[in-house]
Amino acid sequence: MKQNTIDEILNRPLSQELLARDLARLAYTALDGTPRAIPIGIHWNGGEIVMCTSTNAQKLPALRRNPAVALTIDTESHPPKVLLLRGTVELDYVDGIPDEYLQWSGTYEMTPEQRVEWEENVRSLYDGMVRIVLTPTWVKLIDFETTLPSAVEELIRRKGA
């Protein structure tokens, strides 16, 4: 997919709304060759999606071996709004807590006191983390009003609807 098409889709208001969410589903291939899909916190920085994890996370060896991933960000309402992304990830080991981890986690509703306590707990737990950085190479936005899953679009095109 061409970069200008990716940029156009990601800059749509609905895409921006979905990219502002805290949680997505990351799909990758585990070391045993089977698929995995896990919920993970995300932070969109305008060009990349950054996910953070502990340095001992089981997904890291699998992502080092095969960095190809898919990511789904969606809503729970009907009709669902869905942003599908694919690409390869880069793993960035950092000392301390990445800013993105604190930013995405900060959007949950917490009182200022709860926020201070949460940050203290996070900082005491992790000496370092791994940033999983996805630069999208393919995207699709589905709103079930103006855009549909590819298979449904194909059926409609075949029937001339």
Legacy VTK file of the C-alpha trace (Angstrom):
# vtk DataFile Version 3.0
C-alpha trace
ASCII
DATASET POLYDATA
POINTS 161 float
0.000 0.000 0.000
1.356 3.416 -0.897
2.310 5.772 1.921
0.012 8.556 0.679
-2.968 6.155 0.847
-1.982 5.077 4.365
-1.640 8.727 5.434
-5.011 9.664 3.902
-6.808 6.856 5.734
-5.046 7.491 9.049
-5.839 11.215 8.885
-9.587 10.661 8.552
-11.511 11.852 11.627
-12.760 8.347 12.464
-9.235 6.916 12.209
-7.952 9.656 14.508
-10.732 8.863 16.978
-9.809 5.186 16.969
-6.075 5.915 17.223
-6.798 7.950 20.368
-8.171 4.862 22.134
-6.105 3.133 24.807
-6.553 -0.481 23.862
-6.060 -2.545 20.721
-5.594 -6.188 19.796
-2.157 -7.216 18.596
-1.816 -10.327 16.431
1.522 -12.016 15.914
2.993 -15.472 15.355
4.198 -17.227 18.499
7.451 -19.191 18.627
5.509 -22.444 18.176
4.080 -21.116 14.888
0.539 -20.624 16.168
-1.270 -17.284 15.994
-1.716 -15.076 19.022
-4.021 -12.100 19.522
-3.653 -10.119 22.736
-5.111 -6.919 24.143
-2.437 -4.249 24.526
-2.275 -0.579 25.396
-1.373 1.753 22.542
-0.165 5.286 21.976
-0.345 6.943 18.522
2.377 9.540 18.043
1.287 10.714 14.619
3.372 8.264 12.625
3.747 5.156 14.728
1.796 3.135 17.230
3.813 2.520 20.355
2.995 -0.347 22.688
4.970 -1.021 25.871
5.614 -4.267 27.678
7.805 -5.786 30.366
11.270 -6.943 29.366
10.365 -10.574 30.139
7.120 -10.681 28.098
6.639 -13.945 26.184
5.743 -12.070 23.004
9.214 -10.506 22.678
11.145 -13.565 21.426
8.345 -14.202 18.920
8.412 -10.589 17.704
12.205 -10.706 17.380
11.920 -13.826 15.235
8.989 -12.572 13.147
8.207 -8.860 13.491
5.196 -8.980 11.130
2.034 -8.041 13.055
-1.554 -6.993 12.642
-3.344 -4.582 14.960
-7.080 -4.011 15.361
-8.583 -0.980 17.081
-12.364 -1.034 17.338
-15.428 0.124 19.185
-17.989 -1.857 21.128
-20.992 -0.030 19.641
-23.157 -1.053 16.706
-22.296 -0.679 13.953
-18.700 -1.238 14.986
-15.978 1.103 13.811
-12.756 -0.734 13.008
-9.240 0.304 12.086
-7.071 -2.546 10.811
-3.312 -2.049 10.552
-0.432 -4.248 9.431
3.293 -3.795 9.436
6.486 -4.845 11.106
7.511 -3.817 14.584
10.785 -2.651 15.995
11.682 -3.433 19.588
13.278 -0.670 21.618
14.567 -1.591 25.100
14.552 1.411 27.437
15.622 2.049 30.990
12.779 3.142 33.220
9.230 3.732 32.010
8.649 4.969 28.443
6.712 8.220 28.184
4.162 6.517 25.926
3.304 4.024 28.655
2.537 6.800 31.083
0.603 8.753 28.435
-1.758 6.006 27.331
-2.302 4.769 30.831
-3.039 8.329 31.920
-6.274 8.488 29.972
-8.040 6.091 32.328
-10.198 7.850 34.846
-8.142 8.348 37.992
-8.194 10.940 40.674
-4.945 12.901 41.013
-4.168 10.877 44.135
-4.802 7.586 42.316
-2.590 8.766 39.461
0.332 9.492 41.819
-0.055 6.101 43.505
-0.322 4.297 40.149
2.833 5.978 38.791
4.758 5.167 41.986
3.720 1.508 41.685
4.680 1.364 38.004
8.072 2.966 38.632
8.784 0.555 41.501
7.837 -2.499 39.407
9.756 -1.878 36.179
13.477 -1.119 35.901
12.979 -0.989 32.149
10.455 -1.790 29.463
10.331 -2.557 25.781
8.670 -0.199 23.323
7.033 -2.176 20.507
6.875 0.322 17.647
4.595 -0.298 14.663
4.882 1.820 11.532
1.813 0.883 9.471
2.436 -0.450 5.959
-1.229 -1.341 5.310
-4.442 0.067 6.796
-8.192 -0.293 6.348
-10.924 1.700 8.026
-14.344 0.061 8.302
-17.363 2.023 9.519
-20.122 -0.189 8.014
-21.670 2.930 6.512
-19.209 4.236 3.915
-16.634 1.435 4.140
-17.171 -2.297 4.544
-15.036 -5.411 4.912
-13.357 -6.294 1.598
-15.397 -9.495 1.153
-18.687 -7.588 1.536
-17.506 -4.863 -0.847
-16.670 -7.613 -3.380
-20.143 -9.196 -3.038
-21.811 -5.829 -3.569
-19.630 -5.115 -6.594
-20.454 -8.537 -8.113
-24.184 -8.036 -7.637
-24.027 -4.525 -9.037
-25.657 -3.064 -5.943
LINES 1 162
161 0 1 2 3 4 5 6 7 8 9 10 11 12 13 14 15 16 17 18 19 20 21 22 23 24 25 26 27 28 29 30 31 32 33 34 35 36 37 38 39 40 41 42 43 44 45 46 47 48 49 50 51 52 53 54 55 56 57 58 59 60 61 62 63 64 65 66 67 68 69 70 71 72 73 74 75 76 77 78 79 80 81 82 83 84 85 86 87 88 89 90 91 92 93 94 95 96 97 98 99 100 101 102 103 104 105 106 107 108 109 110 111 112 113 114 115 116 117 118 119 120 121 122 123 124 125 126 127 128 129 130 131 132 133 134 135 136 137 138 139 140 141 142 143 144 145 146 147 148 149 150 151 152 153 154 155 156 157 158 159 160
